[in-house]
């Protein structure tokens, strides 16, 4: 069993063996969930398909074309799903 630690600022240290096996880097995005009595950390990876630009990238590249009324209706969950997957 590989053991990590929690410091005084509630940060969790991931052991080197686990980071190497999972190809985890600094600032890797994670999704944290509770499953019964366990905390499950899922490391998110960037989608490999780059044919279709995701919504957030389009918004950042074309700020003058964004209608403020449309911004109110943006589905942030959809943007997250377009950018990352578990």
FIVEXDREN-949470 format. One record per residue (C-alpha): x, z, y; residue number from 1. Coordinates in Angstrom, 2 decimals. Each point is the difference from the previous one (the first is absolute). Example, Ala and Ser with C-alpha at 12.3 -4.5 7.8 and 13.67 -1.06 7.14 Angstrom:
<X = 12.30	Z = 7.80	Y = -4.50	num = 1>
<X = 1.37	Z = -0.66	Y = 3.44	num = 2>
//
This chain:
<X = 0.00	Z = 0.00	Y = 0.00	num = 1>
<X = 1.31	Z = -0.94	Y = 3.45	num = 2>
<X = -0.64	Z = 2.60	Y = 2.71	num = 3>
<X = -0.25	Z = -0.57	Y = 3.74	num = 4>
<X = -0.27	Z = 2.61	Y = 2.73	num = 5>
<X = -2.22	Z = 0.77	Y = 3.02	num = 6>
<X = 1.76	Z = 1.15	Y = 3.18	num = 7>
<X = -1.24	Z = 2.19	Y = 2.87	num = 8>
<X = -1.56	Z = -3.00	Y = 1.77	num = 9>
<X = -2.00	Z = -0.91	Y = -3.16	num = 10>
<X = 2.12	Z = -3.08	Y = -0.75	num = 11>
<X = 0.46	Z = -0.86	Y = -3.64	num = 12>
<X = 3.43	Z = -1.03	Y = -1.27	num = 13>
<X = -0.16	Z = -2.75	Y = -2.62	num = 14>
<X = 2.89	Z = 0.25	Y = -2.48	num = 15>
<X = 2.57	Z = -2.80	Y = -0.03	num = 16>
<X = -0.86	Z = -1.10	Y = -3.56	num = 17>
<X = -3.67	Z = -0.49	Y = 0.94	num = 18>
<X = 0.87	Z = -1.90	Y = 3.20	num = 19>
<X = 2.34	Z = -2.31	Y = -1.90	num = 20>
<X = -2.48	Z = -0.66	Y = -2.81	num = 21>
<X = -2.83	Z = -0.74	Y = 2.43	num = 22>
<X = 2.10	Z = -2.03	Y = 2.46	num = 23>
<X = -1.14	Z = 2.33	Y = 2.81	num = 24>
<X = 1.59	Z = -0.22	Y = 3.42	num = 25>
<X = -0.11	Z = 2.07	Y = 3.18	num = 26>
<X = -3.34	Z = -0.25	Y = 1.87	num = 27>
<X = -1.75	Z = -1.53	Y = -3.04	num = 28>
<X = -3.77	Z = 0.25	Y = 0.55	num = 29>
<X = -1.85	Z = 2.21	Y = -2.46	num = 30>
<X = -3.60	Z = 0.74	Y = -0.91	num = 31>
<X = -0.53	Z = 3.66	Y = -0.94	num = 32>
<X = -3.01	Z = 1.00	Y = -2.10	num = 33>
<X = -1.18	Z = 3.05	Y = -1.89	num = 34>
<X = -0.79	Z = -0.40	Y = -3.68	num = 35>
<X = -1.38	Z = 3.20	Y = -1.51	num = 36>
<X = 2.83	Z = 2.49	Y = 0.59	num = 37>
<X = 2.69	Z = -2.58	Y = 0.68	num = 38>
<X = 1.18	Z = -1.73	Y = 3.14	num = 39>
<X = 0.53	Z = -3.69	Y = -0.73	num = 40>
<X = 2.37	Z = -1.94	Y = 2.26	num = 41>
<X = -0.37	Z = -3.78	Y = -0.24	num = 42>
<X = 2.73	Z = -2.05	Y = 1.65	num = 43>
<X = -1.43	Z = -3.07	Y = 1.68	num = 44>
<X = 1.74	Z = -3.36	Y = -0.15	num = 45>
<X = -0.24	Z = -2.95	Y = 2.36	num = 46>
<X = -2.07	Z = -2.85	Y = -1.41	num = 47>
<X = 2.07	Z = -2.91	Y = -1.19	num = 48>
<X = -2.47	Z = -2.68	Y = 1.04	num = 49>
<X = 0.89	Z = -1.05	Y = 3.54	num = 50>
<X = -2.14	Z = -3.17	Y = 0.13	num = 51>
<X = -2.78	Z = 1.61	Y = 2.03	num = 52>
<X = 0.96	Z = 2.08	Y = 3.04	num = 53>
<X = -1.63	Z = 3.39	Y = -0.14	num = 54>
<X = -2.34	Z = 1.18	Y = 2.74	num = 55>
<X = 2.35	Z = 2.53	Y = 1.59	num = 56>
<X = 2.85	Z = -2.50	Y = 0.34	num = 57>
<X = -2.37	Z = -2.50	Y = 1.62	num = 58>
<X = -1.20	Z = 2.64	Y = 2.46	num = 59>
<X = 3.55	Z = 0.92	Y = 0.92	num = 60>
<X = 1.07	Z = -3.62	Y = 0.46	num = 61>
<X = -3.06	Z = -1.08	Y = 2.04	num = 62>
<X = -0.94	Z = 2.92	Y = 2.27	num = 63>
<X = -1.43	Z = -2.28	Y = 2.72	num = 64>
<X = -2.45	Z = -1.59	Y = -2.47	num = 65>
<X = -1.48	Z = 3.31	Y = -1.16	num = 66>
<X = -3.54	Z = 0.68	Y = 1.18	num = 67>
<X = -0.38	Z = 3.74	Y = 0.81	num = 68>
<X = -3.45	Z = -0.01	Y = -1.63	num = 69>
<X = 1.52	Z = -1.27	Y = -3.25	num = 70>
<X = 2.56	Z = 2.80	Y = 0.05	num = 71>
<X = -2.82	Z = 2.50	Y = -0.29	num = 72>
<X = -1.19	Z = -1.67	Y = -3.23	num = 73>
<X = 3.38	Z = -0.23	Y = -1.74	num = 74>
<X = -0.04	Z = 1.45	Y = -3.51	num = 75>
<X = 3.22	Z = 2.03	Y = -0.25	num = 76>
<X = -0.50	Z = 0.39	Y = -3.74	num = 77>
<X = 0.08	Z = -3.78	Y = -0.40	num = 78>
<X = 3.16	Z = -0.23	Y = 2.07	num = 79>
<X = 1.65	Z = 2.63	Y = -2.21	num = 80>
<X = -1.02	Z = -1.90	Y = -3.14	num = 81>
<X = 1.35	Z = -3.26	Y = 1.39	num = 82>
<X = 3.36	Z = 1.55	Y = 0.78	num = 83>
<X = 0.74	Z = 2.29	Y = -2.95	num = 84>
<X = -0.87	Z = 0.50	Y = -3.62	num = 85>
<X = 0.80	Z = 2.75	Y = -2.48	num = 86>
//
